[in-house]
Amino acid sequence: MGNQTITPGPVPAAATYKRSGKSRIEPTLFHTFNTVFMILLVVVTLYPFLNTIVVSFNAGNDTIRGGLYLWPRQFTLQNYKAVFASGTIYDAFLISVARTVLSTVLNIFLTTMLAYTLSRREYVFRKPITLIFVLTMYFNAGLIPGYFLMKDLHLINTFWVYVLPSMISAFNMIVIRTYIGTIPESLVESAKIDGAGEFKIFWRIIFPLCKPVLATIALFVAVGAWNSWFDAFLFTSSRQELSTLQYELMKLLSSSMNANSNPAVANGAGMTQDAAVSMVTPLSIRAAVTIVASVPILLVYPFMQKYFVVGLNVGSVKE
Amino acid sequence: MMEETLTKKPVVRKPKKGKRQPMTWSLIKNQRQLIWMSVPLLAYIILFSYVPIWGWTMAFQDYKPALDFADQKWVGFKHFKFLFLDDNFLRVLRNTLAMSVINLVLGFVTAIVLALLLNEIKKVFWKRTVQTISYLPHFLSWVIVTGIVATTLASDGIVNDVLMKLHLIKEPILWLSEGHYFWGVVGASHVWKEVGWNTIIYLAAMSSIDPALYEAAEIDGASRYKKMFHVTLPGIKPTIVILLIMSIGHILEAGFEVQYLLGNGLVVDWAETIDIFVLKYGIAQGNYSLATAGGIFKTVVSVTMLLIANWIAKRLGEERLL
């Protein structure tokens, strides 16, 4: 860099000209490239999703003809009507909502309560409990032992298998504890002098003050619960009434991917007959379910954007 | 704080034992409210995260669910030996390592490049908009993403459409039925889903770079590229190093969902990972002992890698992870 600024020799004027000329052209060229790149990124990110929306609003028998891009050719609401007319999807939607709400509420409450106790420096069991929780971030007993635990606890084929195994996350606990560490200790001290018990201090003082970090973590927990399908697949697949939206979507997906296998096609076709509308195809049903499954999250996350950094950063720095 | 907790393991329990017992008892009495708020949760985590480790004994038995623990036949390392002589498992191991390395390299490079480019956008609104949109796929489930990938890569999908219109190919490519493409498809799917999200941490690191460094570079006549390479990149180097080291522990975490959902009979030789192997042998075929052995192998490797990573981090003078 140094050699460039000092341009010895007989033609300093030319060198200066060259440099200033470069810096005049460069930003425009760079900005053009950068803008084009970002537009491409936006298109590549959004197009598949927008196309799915279009397919979900287009008549299924028309979609099969192909050539459908960003605008529906035969606009219809039949796909959505079929989705909600089919009892399986509607029930699965309700189960998904229930598990998401319950998981998020329990997770936030319990994780914050634990984080509060472990943020208290004078607490005798602070270090051993922290250690025991933190270690769980680094190992996992594995699928089979986990499955047997659920079996021994009689959680298989119950709703609780969605909620109980993931009530506390060690990682989130560390993030919240770090955040509590930034709250002045004098608040706790003065509440104690006023005779408040530990739970009251936690619930009335600490919990409300943690709102920014809890908002982010609630979003992460809710997204995780809403998006999971594997637990339904593994633990409750023999009870249809406990199926979740993502698991139903997964079944639709695998049936369309292995279109040759009989039970799968029957599954998709059965749904179209339920709706008694020939316009609806498995593909258009899948598109509609995809949109139903993603819209709730997409409505929420843009408003939380400013908090994402808090959640990620604090966790990665770990003090 | 966490470093202390974890590195001084032996010290942790000392206050409970030894001479200061009486004081501890009075402390426990004083702190009973805190204890009531945390010890039940401790019991919970021990039940759900530690008790299942007992199940590892299955890997050293010919486990039969009908028998009591005392009646199980112990077979030592038989299942582990079988795993490492089994072509199936070695192939699964190859797939796992390959996809994990591809995901790692692609994930890092794309996120860093995108973060550098986003950082150069000066119009705040435009930058925000691109960021918000780039986060979108992160919030979609793998079920949805693999559905989108399958539609996009179908023989009449948009990718083949565009390639045909550009006359780059004459016939549609069957992306999902060709084993050779599978690792690439998985890598690309990961990038599509996570690249925007992964920039967050780099952008945060970039925003904490001292502006004086840019001003100094400016005075020295550094071009935009020079500033990118000599100020921004070194500024986020510690973040990159930490994240790289952390990901070493995930070297056998090639993922499960995407391979399971995108895989099919035609690409099975390239698609199966250790997790799918465990699922297939354990849950589907009831060979619990072999599946548990596979799971133990994965955990042991992960923990070992993590300890090595921690050691490397210490040697490099970076913040320790544990």
Chai-1 contact restraints between the chains, C-beta under 6 A:
chainA,res_idxA,chainB,res_idxB,connection_type,confidence,min_distance_angstrom,max_distance_angstrom,comment,restraint_id
A,M1,B,D220,contact,1.0,0.0,6.0,A-B,restraint_1
A,M1,B,A222,contact,1.0,0.0,6.0,A-B,restraint_2
A,Q4,B,G221,contact,1.0,0.0,6.0,A-B,restraint_3
A,T5,B,D220,contact,1.0,0.0,6.0,A-B,restraint_4
A,T5,B,G221,contact,1.0,0.0,6.0,A-B,restraint_5
A,F30,B,R224,contact,1.0,0.0,6.0,A-B,restraint_6
A,N34,B,L117,contact,1.0,0.0,6.0,A-B,restraint_7
A,N34,B,E120,contact,1.0,0.0,6.0,A-B,restraint_8
A,M38,B,V130,contact,1.0,0.0,6.0,A-B,restraint_9
A,V42,B,I133,contact,1.0,0.0,6.0,A-B,restraint_10
A,T45,B,I133,contact,1.0,0.0,6.0,A-B,restraint_11
A,T45,B,S134,contact,1.0,0.0,6.0,A-B,restraint_12
A,P48,B,I148,contact,1.0,0.0,6.0,A-B,restraint_13
A,P48,B,T152,contact,1.0,0.0,6.0,A-B,restraint_14
A,G66,B,D156,contact,1.0,0.0,6.0,A-B,restraint_15
A,M113,B,M37,contact,1.0,0.0,6.0,A-B,restraint_16
A,L114,B,S38,contact,1.0,0.0,6.0,A-B,restraint_17
A,L114,B,L41,contact,1.0,0.0,6.0,A-B,restraint_18
A,T117,B,L34,contact,1.0,0.0,6.0,A-B,restraint_19
A,T117,B,M37,contact,1.0,0.0,6.0,A-B,restraint_20
A,T117,B,S38,contact,1.0,0.0,6.0,A-B,restraint_21
A,Y123,B,Q31,contact,1.0,0.0,6.0,A-B,restraint_22
A,Y123,B,L34,contact,1.0,0.0,6.0,A-B,restraint_23
A,V124,B,L27,contact,1.0,0.0,6.0,A-B,restraint_24
A,K127,B,T5,contact,1.0,0.0,6.0,A-B,restraint_25
A,K127,B,V12,contact,1.0,0.0,6.0,A-B,restraint_26
A,P128,B,V12,contact,1.0,0.0,6.0,A-B,restraint_27
A,I129,B,S38,contact,1.0,0.0,6.0,A-B,restraint_28
A,I129,B,L42,contact,1.0,0.0,6.0,A-B,restraint_29
A,T130,B,T5,contact,1.0,0.0,6.0,A-B,restraint_30
A,L131,B,T5,contact,1.0,0.0,6.0,A-B,restraint_31
A,F133,B,I45,contact,1.0,0.0,6.0,A-B,restraint_32
A,T136,B,S49,contact,1.0,0.0,6.0,A-B,restraint_33
A,Y138,B,L306,contact,1.0,0.0,6.0,A-B,restraint_34
A,F139,B,T299,contact,1.0,0.0,6.0,A-B,restraint_35
A,F139,B,V303,contact,1.0,0.0,6.0,A-B,restraint_36
A,A141,B,P52,contact,1.0,0.0,6.0,A-B,restraint_37
A,A141,B,I53,contact,1.0,0.0,6.0,A-B,restraint_38
A,G142,B,G295,contact,1.0,0.0,6.0,A-B,restraint_39
A,L143,B,V278,contact,1.0,0.0,6.0,A-B,restraint_40
A,L143,B,G295,contact,1.0,0.0,6.0,A-B,restraint_41
A,I144,B,G282,contact,1.0,0.0,6.0,A-B,restraint_42
A,I144,B,Y288,contact,1.0,0.0,6.0,A-B,restraint_43
A,I144,B,A291,contact,1.0,0.0,6.0,A-B,restraint_44
A,I144,B,T292,contact,1.0,0.0,6.0,A-B,restraint_45
A,P145,B,P52,contact,1.0,0.0,6.0,A-B,restraint_46
A,P145,B,G55,contact,1.0,0.0,6.0,A-B,restraint_47
A,G146,B,P52,contact,1.0,0.0,6.0,A-B,restraint_48
A,F148,B,G55,contact,1.0,0.0,6.0,A-B,restraint_49
A,L149,B,P52,contact,1.0,0.0,6.0,A-B,restraint_50
A,P165,B,F48,contact,1.0,0.0,6.0,A-B,restraint_51
A,G197,B,Q33,contact,1.0,0.0,6.0,A-B,restraint_52
A,E198,B,Q33,contact,1.0,0.0,6.0,A-B,restraint_53
A,E198,B,L34,contact,1.0,0.0,6.0,A-B,restraint_54
A,V223,B,F139,contact,1.0,0.0,6.0,A-B,restraint_55
A,N227,B,S141,contact,1.0,0.0,6.0,A-B,restraint_56
A,W229,B,V143,contact,1.0,0.0,6.0,A-B,restraint_57
A,Q246,B,S141,contact,1.0,0.0,6.0,A-B,restraint_58
A,Q246,B,V143,contact,1.0,0.0,6.0,A-B,restraint_59
A,L249,B,V143,contact,1.0,0.0,6.0,A-B,restraint_60
A,M250,B,V143,contact,1.0,0.0,6.0,A-B,restraint_61
A,L253,B,G147,contact,1.0,0.0,6.0,A-B,restraint_62
A,M257,B,A150,contact,1.0,0.0,6.0,A-B,restraint_63
A,T290,B,I144,contact,1.0,0.0,6.0,A-B,restraint_64
A,T290,B,G147,contact,1.0,0.0,6.0,A-B,restraint_65
A,S294,B,L140,contact,1.0,0.0,6.0,A-B,restraint_66
A,S294,B,I144,contact,1.0,0.0,6.0,A-B,restraint_67
A,I297,B,F139,contact,1.0,0.0,6.0,A-B,restraint_68
A,Y301,B,F139,contact,1.0,0.0,6.0,A-B,restraint_69
A,P302,B,T132,contact,1.0,0.0,6.0,A-B,restraint_70
A,F308,B,I200,contact,1.0,0.0,6.0,A-B,restraint_71
A,V309,B,A204,contact,1.0,0.0,6.0,A-B,restraint_72
A,L312,B,I200,contact,1.0,0.0,6.0,A-B,restraint_73
A,L312,B,I201,contact,1.0,0.0,6.0,A-B,restraint_74
A,N313,B,A204,contact,1.0,0.0,6.0,A-B,restraint_75
A,K318,B,M2,contact,1.0,0.0,6.0,A-B,restraint_76
A,E319,B,M1,contact,1.0,0.0,6.0,A-B,restraint_77
